[in-house]
Every structure is written in C-alpha cells, then in structure tokens.
Amino acid sequence: MRAEAYQQVDNRLAEEPVYEMKSGAEMIIECLKREGVDVIFGYPGGAVIPIYDALYDSGLKHVLSRHEQGAIHAADGYARSTGKVGVVIGTSGPGATNLVTGITNAYMDSIPLVVLTGQVPTSYIGTDAFQEADITGITMPITKHNYLVQRTQDLPKILKEAFYIARSGRPGPVLIDIPKDISYDVAPFYYPESVSIPSYQPTIEPNPSQVMKVAKTIEQAKRPLILAGGGVISSGAETELLQFVEKMQIPVTTTLMGLGGFPASHPLWLGMPGMHGTVTANRAIQNADLLISLGARFDDRVTGKIERFAPKAKIVHVDIDPAEVGKIIPTQLPLVGDIKHVLVQLMKKTSPGDTIEWIEQLQQWKKEKPLRYKDSKDGIKAQYVIEQLSNYTKGDAIISTDVGQHQMWTAQYYKFEKARTLLTSGGLGTMGFGLPAAVGAQVGHPDQKVVCISGDGSIQMNIQELATIVQQKLPLKIIILNNSYLGMVRQWQQIFHDCRYSCTFMTGPDFVKLAEAYGMLGIRAVKKEEVTEVLEQGMKHNGPVIMEFMVEEEENVFPFVPPGASLDEMIEGE
Ligand SMILES: Cc1ncc(C[n+]2csc(CCOP(=O)(O)OP(=O)(O)O)c2C)c(N)n1
C-alpha cells in the first residue's frame, strides 16, 4: 500500500480507541460478508489455514474444487453469469501459481475477481521458503491491481479497495497476497465505508461535445454498423442497446464476447464477425461508412488484416478504458465512458438517419449467405447437436464452452437471446475453462439450466471437477462433442499443413463409464437419429449428466478467414 494509505488507516485507528480486535483471517471473512459475498471458490493449504479456520463457522458458502484452476474458472463463471465479483482463495506457492491461467483468462475478458492467496510468513519472504512464490510479481501484468499485505490492520481497507477496483471501470481481477502471520495477528478492525483512490477515477459520463459530434455523424451515415463487444454486457447496457438500435435502425454485429448482448432473433442482428463470423457481418464491416464500436477491442480474431479492416468506415470507438481507444484501429471519434451512459446520452441527442437501403442490402446478404453446413444422413454433425440444443432451450439456459471447433460452432449455431448466457474464454482461449465455469454459473443460478459444451480434448483439461459437481449436487448438463481430435488444431493442419495431423489425434476415457464412476448419469449418441433422444433425456434429468455425441471427425468450421487475411478473403465452406 502507498505510504499515505497506511497513514489514513493509522489516523483512523488513532481517532477511536474502541475498534473491535480481530485476527487478520477474521477480518477477511467479515469484509467478504460486508461486500455481500455469498460464495467463495477455493482450495486450502498451509498458508491459508487461518483463513479456512475463520471460514469454518462463518456461514459463508465455500465450493471446494479439485484443482485451483477449477476454483478460479468457477469464480469467473460465477462472475460472468451473475454480474457480481467472483472470489477465489488458494494457498501459497503451487496453489497461487495454479491460479495464474485463470487470472490471465479473467484479465483478458475483463471479468471482476478478487483473488486471495496465502503467502509464507512475512519474515520468510525472499528466502525461498517452502511453498513460496512471488505471486504479486508473477501476476503484476495480469491483474488490474495486486497487493502484498504487510500489516493486519490494513486488511479491511485493502479488501474494500480490491472489490471496488475489480468491479468498477473496466472490470478485472485483483489479487491480495496475505502472509500467514498477517492472518493470525490480531489488530483493531476498522472497515471503511467508501473508497477514494485519487489516481483511479474511471470516466462514466461521456464528454457532451463528443457525444454531439458522434450524434451528428450517426445522423449523416448511410451505412452505419454497430460492433458490440463484451463491454455491452459488463456495462449492463443490453436494454439501452436494443432501444438505440430500434430507434436508429442501425444493424448490429456482436463479437464472441458480446453474444447475448443483443438478441439473436432480432432482424437487425447480423451474427458474429471475424474469423468464423457470418458472411453478412463481415461484408457489413467491409462496406459500412460508419462503424460504432461499443465495448469491443478489435481483437485480431475480429479484424483480420488490420490495414484492410472496415476500409470505407469512419470509426466511433466507445469504451470505458481510454487505453483501448485507438490501440489497434485509428479512431476518428473516440468516446470514453460507460456504454450504458453513452447510449442514454446518444439516444437523447441523435435523430434516426436514412438506413433503409443499407438494411435491405444486409437482409439480402443474410438470405443469400446464411450459416450452413452439409448435414449427414446417419453420422452426427456437431453443428446439428448445437442447433438441436438451441431449439430445445430457446435461449433459456446458461451455456459455457471450452475452446476449439465446438466453441465456434456454439457461437454460430446457438441462438443467444440474453446477456450473461454465454460463458466462454474469448481473449485467452483457455481449454479447460468450460466445465469449472459452468460449476460457478450453476452455483450462482441453482434453478437455471446450465450446459457446458466441450470437446473431448478440452474436457480432459479439468475433468477432475466432475467430483466437485457431484459433491455440490449441481444438476449440470455436460455435452461432449467427441471427434477424437484436437479438432481446431487438426483443421488448421488440414488446411495449412497438408493434412499432416501431427499429435492431434486423441483418445480419451469411456466418458459414459467415467460419468458413472464419478456418480453421475452418462449417455451417448452415435447416430444422428439418437441425438434428440439423448438431448431430451439428458436435459430432463434432474441431476448432473454427461451427454457424449460421437461427431464426425474431420468436420471443419466455416466460414473461415485465414489468419492474417482480410475479412474480404473469407473461405465460405465446402
Ligand atoms: C490450454 C490450451 N492449450 C492449447 C490450446 C490450443 N488449442 C486450441 S483449440 C485446441 C483443440 C481443442 O480440442 P477439443 O477440445 O477436442 O475441441 P474441438 O476443437 O475438437 O471441438 C487446442 C489444442 C488452447 N487453446 N488452450
């Protein structure tokens, strides 16, 4: 902590000599309760034993994972699906380093987490003590902020700040490293009611004159397009986006992170853009005269070749994080602020322009170039399974995915109608995310259908979390699209490396027996005609279930913009 922050705590404690004395561990639990935390995900160990002791009779729910990576992805899935801050706890050394992928994953996708790690006692730090790892050093570039706690009395202020930093502005993970002696030591407990960090003041309201400029530009545009990213969802702006779009008659494409931020059934939705986007969304980008980016960061999977991205468009870039604006794509009209607030302001100042011809053109493309795959008569296409699931749930479920072909097919063929119903690792592309993320979502939404769609490769990355699901009695639905390959890598080997399938053929366990071994239902479809029956049986089952679908092995995801190519150079499919 900064010197003046220490001083603030000391001044407060000196003012009132009647503060209750608490151990550091008790302070942590008390602060979590005051922050409204109802569940924490974690895994115990030596350095966090005092915290687990304080947890024992605290009334706070704790979900014990089978690996710290499982715990942090679960906290992340909880945060993505509920909009609250996810909390995770791990011990020092390997416990902390096992959290690193999950922290990076949350950082890349702007997910609010508070990560508590145990550390060796203060006097041992720097001695290569047993289970010592410099986790604040390691996570410096992958956290929004991190702390190494040096005095027990500072814990409440640090926790209060950590939650504020995690959830405000552009959300992200904040790590607090707590040496064991700090958790044991007793000090007066002073809990600050508010946070003031002069150097961190996120801009919420956009600059009014910039809003006016953007409004005028929108009114004059003939071919405007909204590119909506994950920021729409983290801002909670989906209603305002819908109102804005309907009033202005501007079509929308949503990035992978933005799926669900605008209803897929809406006629002005064009699908996802980018590498595996729809022909219409990509053509719209390449032909738009105005591109309004709302909380998207122009990821290379969206832009393709940057020099040829949206060549005819003026760019309006709206983001709460000024560092994003102009980072990748030169922006004529930057607008820094919270998207919800920006849309409210824009709605007041903008009149609808003339977009009728443009919309007609896009509708024509949509008709001519829908997403398509060659279905098979007997064999199972992964796309078919996802379509069937989408028809079954009608958007009324929370879907988590892993990473690979199944993830892209889910993005393409599942119709996401509501925000926070797709949990997927967008920025980092972390295989092994899907299953624990679904755990977190189901914990946060005990009465909702939560479905994890995974591949036979990804599911094996955190398969141990099946035990967590059974212990917690979570009625999770797990779909494994088994193609016997690391499919997405195999697809690239097929297209770019002349079918040299180097190390991508993969065997796995018998997933049906594995489900049974863990104590859940396991069912399998091997023929197309079995798909709906297995889906219905699995989805109606009132406990956890693995539904395995033996899908065609060498199916590819199309459309496909090859890496480094421009969005004009789409391979549309076989
Ligand atoms: C942790 C991690 N390791 C490696 C990769 C690289 N990778 C991306 S997709 C993929 C294949 C995924 O296979 P599977 O889960 O079976 O899904 P499929 O593509 O077959 O649908 C791999 C290995 C990754 N994204 N994450």
The ligand as a Gaussian input file, in Angstrom:
#p B3LYP/6-31G(d) Opt

LIG

1 1
 C       -4.759000     -24.573000     -22.552000
 C       -4.733000     -24.637000     -24.042000
 N       -3.826000     -25.430000     -24.678000
 C       -3.808000     -25.496000     -26.026000
 C       -4.683000     -24.779000     -26.772000
 C       -4.639000     -24.821000     -28.292000
 N       -5.888000     -25.341000     -28.849000
 C       -6.861000     -24.544000     -29.327000
 S       -8.203000     -25.372000     -29.852000
 C       -7.493000     -26.850000     -29.488000
 C       -8.226000     -28.136000     -29.744000
 C       -9.362000     -28.325000     -28.828000
 O       -9.822000     -29.639000     -28.963000
 P      -11.204000     -30.088000     -28.359000
 O      -11.373000     -29.576000     -27.004000
 O      -11.353000     -31.549000     -28.537000
 O      -12.255000     -29.294000     -29.239000
 P      -12.583000     -29.359000     -30.794000
 O      -11.742000     -28.340000     -31.478000
 O      -12.274000     -30.753000     -31.264000
 O      -14.031000     -29.028000     -30.872000
 C       -6.209000     -26.675000     -28.960000
 C       -5.298000     -27.764000     -28.589000
 C       -5.595000     -23.951000     -26.062000
 N       -6.471000     -23.179000     -26.693000
 N       -5.615000     -23.934000     -24.720000

